[in-house]
C-alpha cells in the first residue's frame, strides 16, 4: 500500500503541457465535431441563399458535346457522305418564367435556414465552451481535491505519531493508535481515488484541446463568485430574443412554412423559356452545321400519381411539428433561464457557506487536537473533527467550481458572455 501511494504521489512532470482557459476554449472550438458540423451547415445555408437569389437573374446553362467514331464508317445524313467521325456540341440555357411562387418561397426558406444555421453555430459554440469549461474545471478541482487528500494523509500521520507517543507514555490506550491507523488507511485510499480522478481529468482535457496526452490547466482566480450583471427578468427577455436555441426554433418554423407554401406551386402552371445552340461536324470544334432555337414551354400539372399530395402533406406535417417545437420553446424559456439563474445563485451561496464551513472545521480541529493532546477528549472526537475538516475543504472546492459551471450554463442559454474576461469567477 505504501509503495502504491508513493508511486501515485509523484509530482507532475514539468514537461506536462499547460493551457489557459482562453486557449482551451479556442482550441476545442476548432476540434469539436458538433461545432465543425455547425460551421459546415452555415456554409451550406449561405450557398443555398445565393442560389435562391440567382434563379431570379441567371438561367441554368448546360454545355455538352459528344464525339463518335464508327468502324466501318457510316452514312452521315447531314453531310450526305460516309463519315467515320461525328462530333456534336450543344449549349442549352433555361429560365423559369413562372413557377407558381416557388422561387419566392425558396427565397424565404433559404433566408430562414441561414438564420437558423447562424443560431445553430452560436449554440454549438457555447455548447462546446460548456463542455470545455467542465473539463477544465474538473482538472482544477482534481488538483485541489488531491491537495486536500494529501493534507488529510499528513494530518493522519501526525496524529498517529502523537497517539503512539501517548500510548507509550500510558496517557492513552492502544485503541487510539488503532483508530488513527484506520483513519490513515482511509485517507490513503481517498488519495488514490483523487489522484486517479485527476489523471483522467487531465487526459480528458488533453483530448478536448487536441493533445496526444494529458494536459494540465492553468490556475484561475479563487475570488468569490460575483453577482450577475443582469436581473432574472432581463435574462429571460434576452434569452427569448437572442438565445440560440430559441432562435433556431423560430427559424425552423419559418423555413417549414416556406417549404409548405412552395408545395402549393406544384398545382399551378409553369412557364419556361429555353434556348439551344447546336453544332455538328466531323471534327472538333464542330462548325459545319449551326442551328439555334428558342422555346417557350407552358405546362399544366394534372396528375402525377399523388406524388404532389404526398409532398404537400409531408410539408404540412413538418410545418406543424416546427410550430409545436417553437411554441414549446417559447413556454420553456422562462423555466430554462430561471433554473440556470437560480442554479448560479445557489452555487454562489453554497460556495460562501462552504468557505465558512472550512473556517469552522479548521477551528474545530484545532480545539479537538489541543484537547486530545491534553487528554480532555477522546480519539473519536478528534477523528470526527479531522474528517470534518477534510470534507469541508472538499465541499469548498466543489462549490467554487460548481458556481463557475453554473455561470457557463446560463451563458449558453443566453448566447452571450456575461463577463468579458472568462478568467473571472
C-alpha positions in Angstrom: 0.0 0.0 0.0 2.8 2.5 1.0 4.6 1.8 -2.3 1.5 2.4 -4.4 0.7 5.6 -2.6 4.3 6.8 -3.1 4.0 6.0 -6.8 0.8 7.9 -7.2 2.1 11.0 -5.3 4.9 11.5 -7.8 4.9 15.1 -8.9 3.6 16.1 -12.3 6.5 16.4 -14.7 7.5 19.9 -15.7 7.1 18.9 -19.3 3.3 18.3 -18.9 1.7 21.0 -21.2 -0.5 23.5 -19.6 -3.2 25.6 -21.2 -5.2 28.6 -20.0 -9.0 28.6 -20.2 -9.0 31.0 -23.1 -6.6 28.8 -25.0 -8.6 25.7 -24.2 -11.8 27.4 -25.5 -10.1 28.5 -28.7 -8.6 25.1 -29.4 -11.6 23.0 -28.6 -13.9 25.1 -30.9 -11.8 24.0 -33.9 -11.9 20.3 -32.9 -15.3 19.6 -31.6 -17.3 17.6 -34.3 -20.6 19.3 -33.4 -19.1 22.7 -33.9 -17.4 21.8 -37.1 -20.7 20.4 -38.4 -22.4 23.6 -37.4 -19.9 25.7 -39.3 -20.4 23.5 -42.4 -24.2 24.0 -42.1 -23.6 27.7 -42.2 -21.6 27.4 -45.4 -24.3 25.2 -46.9 -27.0 27.7 -46.0 -25.0 30.6 -47.5 -24.8 28.8 -50.8 -28.5 27.9 -50.7 -29.3 31.6 -50.1 -27.1 32.6 -53.1 -28.8 30.1 -55.3 -32.2 31.3 -54.2 -31.3 34.8 -55.4 -29.5 33.6 -58.5 -32.6 31.9 -60.0 -34.3 35.4 -60.4 -31.5 36.7 -62.6 -29.5 33.9 -64.2 -30.7 31.0 -66.3 -29.4 27.5 -65.9 -26.8 26.7 -68.6 -25.7 23.3 -69.8 -22.8 22.7 -72.2 -22.5 19.2 -73.7 -20.5 17.6 -76.5 -20.1 14.1 -77.8 -17.8 12.5 -80.4 -18.5 9.3 -82.1 -16.1 7.1 -84.2 -17.7 4.4 -86.4 -15.9 1.4 -88.0 -16.7 0.9 -90.7 -17.7 4.5 -91.5 -21.5 5.1 -91.5 -23.6 7.3 -93.8 -24.0 10.8 -92.4 -27.4 12.2 -93.2 -26.2 15.8 -92.6 -23.2 15.8 -94.9 -24.6 13.0 -97.2 -21.3 11.2 -97.2 -19.8 8.2 -95.4 -18.1 9.5 -92.3 -16.1 7.7 -89.6 -16.3 10.7 -87.1 -19.3 12.6 -85.9 -19.0 15.5 -83.4 -22.0 17.3 -81.8 -21.8 20.3 -79.4 -24.8 21.8 -77.7 -25.4 24.8 -75.4 -28.8 25.0 -73.6 -30.0 27.9 -71.4 -33.2 27.5 -69.4 -35.0 30.2 -67.4 -38.2 29.6 -65.4 -40.6 32.5 -66.1 -43.3 31.3 -63.7 -43.1 28.5 -61.1 -46.2 29.1 -59.0 -44.5 31.2 -56.4 -41.9 28.5 -55.6 -39.0 30.9 -56.3 -40.3 33.4 -53.7 -41.0 30.5 -51.2 -37.4 29.2 -51.7 -36.0 32.7 -51.1 -37.9 32.9 -47.8 -37.0 29.4 -46.8 -33.3 29.9 -47.5 -33.3 33.1 -45.5 -34.8 31.4 -42.5 -32.4 28.4 -42.9 -29.4 30.8 -43.0 -30.6 32.5 -39.8 -31.2 29.1 -38.2 -27.7 28.0 -39.3 -26.1 31.0 -37.7 -28.0 30.5 -34.5 -27.1 26.8 -34.5 -23.5 27.7 -34.9 -23.7 30.0 -31.9 -25.5 27.3 -29.9 -22.8 24.8 -30.9 -20.0 27.2 -29.9 -21.5 27.7 -26.4 -22.1 24.0 -26.0 -18.5 23.3 -26.9 -17.4 26.0 -24.5 -19.6 24.5 -21.7 -18.0 21.0 -22.2 -14.6 22.6 -22.3 -15.1 24.6 -19.2 -16.5 21.5 -17.5 -13.3 19.5 -18.4 -11.1 22.4 -17.4 -12.7 22.9 -14.0 -12.5 19.1 -13.4 -8.7 19.4 -13.7 -8.5 22.3 -11.4 -10.9 20.7 -8.9 -9.0 17.5 -9.1 -5.8 19.3 -8.3 -7.3 20.9 -5.2 -9.1 17.8 -4.1 -5.8 15.8 -4.4 -4.2 18.5 -2.2 -7.0 18.2 0.3 -6.5 14.4 0.3 -2.7 14.8 0.9 -3.4 17.2 3.7 -5.7 14.5 5.2 -3.0 11.9 5.0 -0.5 14.3 6.5 -2.8 15.1 9.4 -3.5 11.4 10.0 0.2 10.6 10.0 0.9 13.4 12.5 -1.9 12.3 14.8 -0.8 8.7 14.6 2.7 9.7 15.8 1.1 11.7 18.7 -1.2 8.8 19.6 1.7 6.3 19.6 3.7 8.6 21.9 0.7 8.9 24.3 0.2 5.2 24.3 3.8 4.5 25.1 3.6 7.1 28.0 0.4 5.5 29.3 -1.7 8.6 28.6 -3.8 6.8 26.1 -5.0 3.3 25.3 -3.9 1.1 22.4 -7.2 1.6 20.5 -6.3 5.2 20.0 -3.4 4.3 17.7 -5.5 1.6 16.0 -8.3 4.1 15.3 -5.7 6.5 13.8 -4.1 3.8 11.7 -7.6 3.0 10.3 -8.1 6.7 9.5 -4.6 6.9 7.8 -5.6 3.9 5.6 -8.8 5.6 4.7 -7.0 8.8 3.9 -4.5 7.0 1.7 -7.3 5.2 -0.2 -9.1 8.6 -0.7 -5.8 10.0 -2.1 -5.6 7.1 -4.5 -9.1 7.9 -5.8 -8.3 11.6 -6.1 -5.0 11.1 -7.9 -6.7 8.7 -10.3 -9.6 11.1 -11.0 -7.0 13.9 -11.6 -5.1 11.8 -14.2 -8.3 11.0 -16.0 -9.4 14.7 -16.0 -6.1 15.7 -17.5 -6.4 13.1 -20.2 -9.9 14.3 -21.0 -8.8 17.9 -21.1 -6.0 16.9 -23.5 -8.5 15.1 -25.7 -10.7 18.2 -25.7 -7.9 20.5 -26.8 -6.4 18.1 -29.3 -3.3 17.0 -27.4 -2.0 13.4 -27.7 -1.7 13.0 -23.9 -2.6 14.7 -20.6 -2.8 18.4 -20.3 -2.7 20.5 -17.2 -4.9 23.5 -16.5 -3.6 26.9 -15.5 -5.0 28.1 -12.2 -7.8 30.6 -12.1 -8.6 33.4 -9.6 -10.1 31.9 -6.5 -12.1 35.1 -5.5 -15.7 34.7 -4.6 -18.2 34.4 -7.4 -19.5 37.9 -8.4 -23.1 39.0 -8.7 -24.8 38.6 -12.1 -24.9 41.8 -14.1 -28.5 41.1 -15.3 -31.7 40.6 -13.4 -33.8 37.5 -13.8 -36.4 39.4 -15.9 -33.8 40.8 -18.2 -32.2 37.4 -18.6 -35.5 35.8 -19.6 -36.2 38.6 -22.1 -32.7 38.4 -23.6 -32.9 34.6 -23.9 -36.3 34.8 -25.6 -34.9 37.3 -28.1 -31.4 36.2 -28.8 -30.9 32.8 -27.1 -29.5 30.5 -29.9 -31.8 27.5 -29.1 -35.0 29.7 -29.3 -33.7 31.5 -32.5 -33.2 28.1 -34.1 -36.7 27.0 -33.3 -38.2 30.2 -34.8 -36.0 29.9 -37.9 -37.0 26.3 -38.4 -40.7 27.2 -38.2 -40.3 30.0 -40.8 -38.4 27.6 -43.1 -41.1 24.9 -42.7 -43.8 27.4 -43.5 -42.0 28.5 -46.7 -41.4 24.9 -47.7 -45.2 24.2 -47.3 -46.1 27.2 -49.5 -43.7 26.0 -52.1 -45.5 22.7 -52.4 -48.7 24.6 -53.4 -46.8 25.7 -56.5 -46.9 22.1 -57.8 -50.6 22.7 -58.6 -50.1 25.8 -60.7 -49.0 26.1 -64.4 -45.3 26.5 -65.1 -43.8 28.6 -67.9 -40.2 28.0 -69.0 -38.1 29.8 -71.7 -35.2 27.8 -73.1 -32.7 28.4 -75.9 -30.5 25.9 -77.6 -27.5 26.3 -79.9 -26.4 23.1 -81.8 -23.4 22.5 -83.9 -22.4 19.4 -85.9 -19.3 18.4 -87.8 -16.8 15.5 -88.3 -14.1 17.2 -86.2 -13.8 19.2 -83.0 -14.8 22.0 -82.7 -17.9 21.4 -84.9 -18.8 24.2 -87.3 -20.3 22.5 -90.3 -23.9 22.7 -89.1 -25.0 25.5 -86.7 -28.6 25.7 -85.5 -30.3 27.7 -82.8 -33.8 27.5 -81.3 -35.9 29.4 -78.7 -38.7 27.6 -77.0 -41.4 28.7 -74.6 -42.9 25.9 -72.7 -46.1 26.1 -70.6 -47.1 23.0 -68.7 -50.2 22.4 -66.5 -49.8 19.6 -64.0 -52.8 17.4 -63.8 -52.0 14.1 -62.1 -48.6 12.6 -61.0 -49.7 9.5 -59.1 -50.4 11.5 -55.9 -46.7 12.5 -55.5 -47.8 16.1 -55.2 -50.3 15.2 -52.5 -47.7 13.2 -50.6 -45.2 16.0 -50.7 -47.8 18.5 -49.6 -48.9 16.5 -46.6 -45.3 15.9 -45.6 -44.6 19.6 -45.8 -47.7 20.3 -43.7 -46.6 17.8 -41.0 -43.1 19.3 -41.0 -44.6 22.8 -40.6 -46.9 21.7 -37.7 -44.0 20.0 -35.9 -41.8 23.0 -36.3 -44.6 25.2 -35.0 -45.2 22.9 -32.0 -41.4 22.9 -31.2 -41.3 26.7 -31.4 -44.3 27.1 -29.1 -42.8 24.7 -26.6 -39.5 26.6 -26.6 -41.4 29.8 -26.0 -43.1 28.2 -23.0 -39.8 26.7 -21.8 -37.7 29.9 -21.9 -38.8 31.1 -18.5 -38.3 27.7 -16.9 -34.8 27.3 -18.5 -33.5 30.7 -17.6 -34.9 30.6 -14.1 -33.4 27.3 -13.5 -29.9 28.3 -14.7 -30.2 31.7 -13.0 -31.2 30.3 -9.6 -28.6 27.5 -10.1 -25.9 30.1 -10.2 -27.2 32.0 -7.2 -27.5 28.7 -5.2 -24.0 27.6 -6.2 -22.7 31.1 -5.3 -24.4 30.9 -1.9 -23.1 27.3 -1.4 -19.5 28.5 -2.1 -19.9 31.2 0.5 -21.3 28.7 3.0 -18.5 26.3 2.3 -16.0 29.0 3.0 -17.5 29.5 6.4 -17.6 25.7 6.8 -13.8 25.4 6.2 -13.1 28.1 8.8 -15.3 26.3 11.4 -13.8 23.0 10.5 -10.2 24.3 11.0 -11.1 25.8 14.3 -12.9 22.7 15.5 -9.9 20.5 14.5 -7.5 22.9 16.3 -9.6 22.8 19.5 -10.0 19.0 19.4 -6.3 18.5 18.7 -5.4 20.6 21.7 -7.9 18.9 23.9 -6.7 15.4 22.8 -3.1 16.3 23.5 -4.2 17.4 27.0 -6.2 14.3 27.5 -9.5 16.2 27.7 -11.3 14.4 24.8 -11.5 11.1 23.1 -9.8 9.9 19.9 -13.3 9.6 18.3 -13.9 13.4 18.7 -10.5 14.1 17.2 -11.2 11.9 14.2 -14.6 13.4 13.7 -13.1 16.9 13.6 -10.3 15.7 11.3 -12.6 14.1 8.8 -15.0 17.0 9.1 -12.2 19.5 8.1 -11.3 17.4 5.0 -14.9 17.2 3.9 -15.4 20.9 4.4 -12.3 21.7 2.3 -13.5 19.3 -0.4 -17.0 20.9 -0.4 -15.5 24.3 -0.8 -13.5 23.2 -3.9 -16.6 21.5 -5.4 -18.9 24.5 -4.7 -16.4 27.0 -6.1 -16.2 25.3 -9.5 -19.9 24.4 -9.5 -20.6 28.2 -9.5 -18.3 28.6 -12.5 -20.0 25.8 -14.3 -23.5 27.2 -13.5 -22.4 30.5 -14.9 -21.3 28.8 -18.1 -24.7 27.1 -18.4 -26.5 30.4 -18.1 -24.3 32.0 -20.7 -25.0 29.0 -23.0 -28.8 29.7 -22.7 -28.4 33.5 -23.3 -26.0 33.1 -26.1 -23.5 35.7 -24.8 -20.8 36.2 -22.2 -21.9 37.9 -19.0 -18.3 38.8 -18.2 -15.8 39.9 -20.8 -12.9 38.1 -19.2 -13.5 34.3 -18.9 -10.8 34.1 -16.2 -13.3 35.9 -13.9 -15.1 33.6 -11.5 
